[in-house]
Amino acid sequence: MPSRTPSPNRLRLALPATSANLGPAFDAAALAMDFYIKLDVRVAEKFSITATGRDREICGNFANGIDNRIQDHLILNTYREVLQAAGRKLKPLSLRIDNDIPIGKGCGSSAAARLAGIALAVHFGRLPWTDAQIIGEASRREHHPDNASACWMGGLTIARMSAPNEFGLNEKAAAEAQVACVRPKGKWPLLLAVPEDSLSTKEARLVLPAQYSRADAVTNVQNSMLLLAAFTQGRPELLASALEDRIHQPYRAALCPLLPCLQELKGKDGILGAALSGAGPSVLIFVDPRASLRKVRRLVAAHLSRHRLIAELIPTSITLRGARSSLVRS
């Protein structure tokens, strides 16, 4: 962590968008993408929010005196709940938010918002929390640790939750996340296809079956291991096979029409493969580092047009800059 002395009355945060699941790695892996929700927060007499950028009406534009509306704002409500649980005083804050993350479209917006609220509580409440506790708290609220771990740590993360009573812990103890961080070898250009309509994670979960065959489970384990090897060894050619999934994508395809359409492009003109971003409906396209991202973008746009589908195409890459680098501790 940086060694400079933090200001107790101000905090600047940059939380990256994330893409979870990554094909077969359901609820286990995610990567951080190089666009962010940024916050500039100061202690104030009353709560206020000024938002710019994407979905600013959701991020909130509230004048002074919104104390009784904190529960309606995910960042501030998380901030309040964490401080109350820790027995710390709630300090009114002035928030300036600049957002580039699509909300409700599988890009980790809720995990970023919850982590922002936790980071505010840790900083302004002077909580001596570790990275594992911060990710664990966000994961408990998100019900899975993949987006939260990648958003906080950056890069590619593999994560699972430790139950409170695991390893002999007291059942009242807070759950922590076990996270392995991977620095992908080589360059990994990405193209994110974002549709106009959103999809809630709850709705996307409802279409999943309660049980899977042994063959499907084994295939996903094999492909998840192959996917990890592709990133750690810098072997993008493995993605054509490694992105195959039998656990969630086949069942969510009807809710996410971009997915089957874009999967048709696998192996064509620099496109290594495509996978749902999180629970969808956005789709993450992996691009051969030797290919022209501009040409791939034109190819994808033309293919979508032929299928009468509309999506915003966002060129991006894996970022190693996680939100933790913004939280300066004394």
C-alpha positions in Angstrom: 0.0 0.0 0.0 1.1 3.6 -0.6 3.0 5.1 2.3 1.9 8.7 2.1 -0.2 10.1 4.9 -4.0 10.0 4.2 -6.3 12.9 4.7 -8.9 11.9 7.3 -11.5 14.2 5.8 -11.1 13.3 2.1 -10.9 10.1 0.0 -10.6 9.7 -3.8 -11.5 6.3 -5.2 -11.3 4.7 -8.6 -13.2 1.4 -8.9 -12.9 -0.6 -12.1 -15.6 -2.3 -14.0 -15.4 -6.1 -13.8 -16.4 -9.1 -15.9 -17.1 -12.3 -13.9 -17.7 -16.0 -14.7 -15.5 -15.8 -17.8 -17.3 -18.7 -19.5 -16.9 -21.8 -17.4 -15.5 -20.2 -14.2 -19.0 -19.6 -12.7 -18.9 -17.6 -9.5 -15.2 -18.2 -9.2 -13.2 -15.9 -11.5 -13.4 -12.3 -12.7 -11.2 -9.7 -14.4 -11.0 -6.0 -14.0 -11.5 -3.8 -17.0 -9.9 -0.4 -17.8 -12.9 1.9 -17.1 -14.1 3.1 -13.8 -16.5 4.7 -11.4 -14.5 7.5 -9.7 -15.5 9.2 -6.4 -14.1 12.3 -4.7 -15.5 12.3 -1.2 -15.2 14.9 1.6 -16.6 15.1 5.1 -19.4 17.7 5.1 -22.2 19.1 7.3 -24.9 17.3 5.3 -24.9 14.5 2.8 -24.9 15.5 -0.9 -24.2 13.8 -4.2 -23.2 15.3 -7.6 -23.0 12.7 -10.4 -21.7 12.9 -13.9 -21.1 10.4 -16.7 -23.0 7.2 -17.5 -26.3 6.5 -15.7 -25.9 9.7 -13.6 -29.6 9.6 -12.7 -29.0 6.3 -11.0 -25.7 7.4 -9.4 -27.7 10.3 -7.9 -27.8 14.0 -7.9 -29.0 15.1 -4.5 -28.7 18.5 -2.8 -27.9 19.0 0.9 -30.1 17.2 3.4 -30.6 13.7 2.0 -29.9 12.0 5.3 -33.3 10.3 5.3 -32.7 8.9 1.7 -29.4 7.2 2.4 -31.1 3.7 2.3 -32.1 4.4 -1.4 -28.4 4.9 -2.4 -26.3 1.7 -2.6 -23.0 3.4 -1.8 -24.3 5.5 1.1 -26.5 2.7 2.5 -23.5 0.4 2.6 -21.4 3.1 4.2 -24.0 3.6 6.9 -24.6 -0.1 7.6 -20.9 -1.0 7.9 -20.3 1.9 10.3 -23.3 1.1 12.4 -22.3 -2.6 12.6 -18.8 -1.5 13.7 -20.2 0.9 16.3 -18.7 4.0 14.6 -20.1 7.4 14.2 -21.8 8.2 10.8 -20.1 11.2 9.3 -22.1 13.2 6.6 -20.3 13.2 3.3 -20.2 15.2 0.1 -19.8 12.8 -2.9 -18.7 13.8 -6.5 -19.2 10.7 -8.7 -18.0 10.3 -12.3 -19.2 7.0 -13.7 -18.2 5.0 -16.8 -19.6 1.6 -15.8 -22.9 0.5 -17.3 -25.3 -0.2 -14.5 -27.3 -3.5 -14.4 -25.6 -4.9 -17.5 -23.1 -7.5 -16.1 -20.1 -5.2 -15.6 -19.8 -5.3 -11.8 -21.6 -2.0 -11.1 -23.2 -3.2 -7.8 -20.0 -4.8 -6.5 -18.1 -1.5 -7.3 -20.8 0.5 -5.4 -20.8 -1.8 -2.4 -17.0 -1.7 -2.3 -17.1 2.1 -2.5 -19.4 2.2 0.5 -17.2 -0.2 2.5 -14.1 1.8 1.6 -15.7 5.0 2.8 -16.6 3.3 6.1 -13.1 1.9 6.5 -11.5 5.3 5.7 -13.8 7.7 7.5 -14.5 5.3 10.4 -10.9 4.4 10.8 -11.6 0.7 10.6 -8.5 -1.5 10.7 -9.8 -3.9 8.0 -7.7 -6.1 5.7 -8.2 -6.6 2.0 -9.7 -10.0 2.8 -12.3 -8.4 5.2 -13.2 -5.7 2.7 -13.7 -8.2 -0.1 -15.5 -10.6 2.2 -18.0 -7.9 3.3 -18.7 -6.9 -0.3 -19.0 -10.6 -1.3 -21.4 -11.3 1.6 -23.6 -8.5 0.3 -23.2 -9.6 -3.3 -23.6 -13.3 -2.5 -20.5 -14.2 -4.6 -16.9 -13.0 -4.4 -15.8 -12.8 -8.0 -16.7 -9.3 -9.0 -15.7 -7.9 -5.6 -12.3 -9.5 -5.6 -11.4 -8.3 -9.1 -12.7 -4.8 -8.5 -10.7 -4.4 -5.3 -7.5 -6.2 -6.3 -7.4 -5.6 -10.1 -6.1 -8.0 -12.8 -7.6 -11.5 -12.8 -8.8 -13.0 -9.5 -9.9 -16.4 -8.4 -12.0 -16.2 -5.3 -14.1 -18.1 -2.8 -15.9 -17.3 0.5 -14.8 -18.8 3.8 -17.9 -19.6 5.9 -17.8 -18.0 9.4 -17.5 -21.4 11.1 -14.9 -22.8 8.7 -11.4 -23.6 10.0 -12.8 -23.4 13.6 -13.9 -19.7 13.4 -16.6 -18.4 15.6 -20.0 -18.5 13.9 -20.5 -14.8 14.7 -17.2 -13.9 13.0 -17.3 -12.0 9.7 -16.8 -14.1 6.6 -13.6 -13.4 4.7 -12.7 -14.0 1.1 -9.9 -16.2 -0.1 -8.5 -14.6 -3.2 -5.7 -15.5 -5.6 -4.5 -12.7 -7.8 -3.2 -13.5 -11.3 -1.2 -11.1 -13.4 -2.1 -12.2 -17.0 0.9 -12.8 -19.2 1.0 -10.7 -22.3 -1.6 -8.4 -23.8 -5.3 -9.2 -23.6 -7.3 -6.7 -25.7 -11.1 -6.9 -25.1 -14.2 -5.6 -26.8 -17.3 -5.3 -24.6 -20.7 -5.4 -26.2 -23.3 -3.6 -24.1 -27.0 -3.8 -25.1 -29.6 -1.2 -24.4 -31.7 -3.2 -21.9 -30.4 -4.2 -18.5 -30.8 -7.6 -16.8 -30.9 -8.2 -13.1 -28.7 -10.9 -11.6 -31.7 -12.3 -9.7 -33.6 -12.8 -13.0 -30.5 -14.4 -14.6 -30.2 -16.8 -11.7 -33.8 -18.0 -11.9 -33.2 -19.7 -15.3 -30.4 -21.9 -13.9 -31.2 -25.6 -13.1 -30.8 -26.9 -9.6 -28.7 -29.9 -10.7 -26.1 -30.6 -13.4 -24.8 -33.8 -14.9 -21.4 -35.2 -14.0 -20.3 -34.6 -17.7 -21.2 -31.0 -17.6 -19.5 -30.4 -14.2 -16.3 -32.2 -15.4 -16.2 -30.2 -18.6 -16.5 -26.9 -16.7 -13.7 -27.9 -14.3 -11.5 -28.8 -17.2 -12.2 -25.6 -19.1 -11.8 -23.4 -16.0 -8.3 -24.9 -15.5 -7.5 -24.5 -19.2 -8.7 -20.8 -19.0 -6.4 -20.1 -16.0 -3.5 -21.7 -17.9 -4.2 -19.5 -20.9 -3.9 -16.3 -18.8 -0.9 -17.4 -16.8 1.1 -18.8 -19.7 0.0 -16.1 -22.2 -1.6 -18.6 -24.6 -4.7 -16.8 -26.0 -5.1 -19.7 -28.6 -6.5 -21.8 -25.7 -9.5 -19.6 -25.3 -11.4 -21.1 -28.2 -11.8 -24.3 -26.1 -11.4 -22.8 -22.6 -14.4 -20.5 -22.8 -16.9 -23.3 -23.4 -19.4 -23.4 -20.6 -22.3 -25.8 -19.7 -23.3 -24.3 -16.3 -24.9 -20.9 -17.0 -24.5 -19.6 -20.5 -26.7 -22.1 -22.3 -29.6 -21.3 -20.0 -29.1 -17.5 -20.1 -28.8 -17.3 -23.9 -32.5 -16.6 -24.3 -32.2 -13.6 -22.0 -29.0 -12.4 -23.6 -29.4 -12.5 -27.4 -26.0 -10.9 -28.0 -24.3 -14.1 -26.7 -25.3 -16.7 -29.4 -24.9 -14.1 -32.1 -21.4 -13.1 -31.1 -20.3 -16.7 -30.4 -20.7 -17.3 -34.1 -17.6 -15.1 -34.7 -15.2 -17.3 -32.7 -12.1 -18.0 -34.8 -12.9 -15.3 -37.4 -10.5 -12.4 -38.1 -8.9 -12.0 -34.7 -11.8 -13.0 -32.5 -10.7 -15.7 -30.0 -14.1 -16.2 -28.3 -16.9 -14.5 -26.5 -18.5 -15.0 -23.1 -21.2 -13.4 -21.0 -19.9 -10.6 -18.9 -21.1 -11.6 -15.4 -24.7 -12.7 -15.6 -25.2 -10.7 -18.8 -26.7 -9.2 -20.9 -23.3 -7.7 -22.0 -20.9 -9.9 -23.8 -17.1 -9.8 -23.5 -15.1 -10.5 -26.7 -11.5 -11.7 -26.4 -9.4 -10.3 -29.3 -6.2 -11.8 -30.6 -3.4 -9.3 -29.5 -2.0 -9.5 -33.1 -5.3 -8.3 -34.6 -6.5 -4.8 -35.2 -9.0 -4.0 -32.5 -10.5 -1.3 -34.8 -11.1 -3.9 -37.6 -12.6 -6.4 -35.1 -14.9 -3.7 -33.9 -16.1 -3.0 -37.4 -16.6 -6.8 -38.0 -18.7 -7.1 -34.8 -20.8 -4.1 -35.6 -21.6 -5.4 -39.1 -22.4 -8.8 -37.7 -24.8 -7.4 -35.1 -26.4 -5.2 -37.8 -27.1 -8.2 -40.0 -28.9 -9.9 -37.0 -30.8 -6.7 -36.2 -29.2 -6.4 -32.8 -28.0 -3.1 -31.2 -25.0 -2.8 -28.8 -22.5 -0.3 -27.7 -19.0 -1.6 -28.4 -16.4 -0.5 -25.8 -12.7 -1.3 -26.5 -10.9 -2.1 -23.3 -8.3 -4.3 -21.7 -7.5 -6.0 -18.4 -6.3 -3.5 -15.8 -4.0 -4.3 -12.9 -5.3 -1.2 -11.1 -7.8 -2.2 -8.4 -9.7 0.0 -6.0 -7.4 -0.9 -3.1 -4.7 1.3 -4.6 -7.0 4.3 -3.9 -7.5 3.5 -0.2 -4.5 5.0 1.6 -3.9 3.7 5.1 -1.7 5.2 7.8 
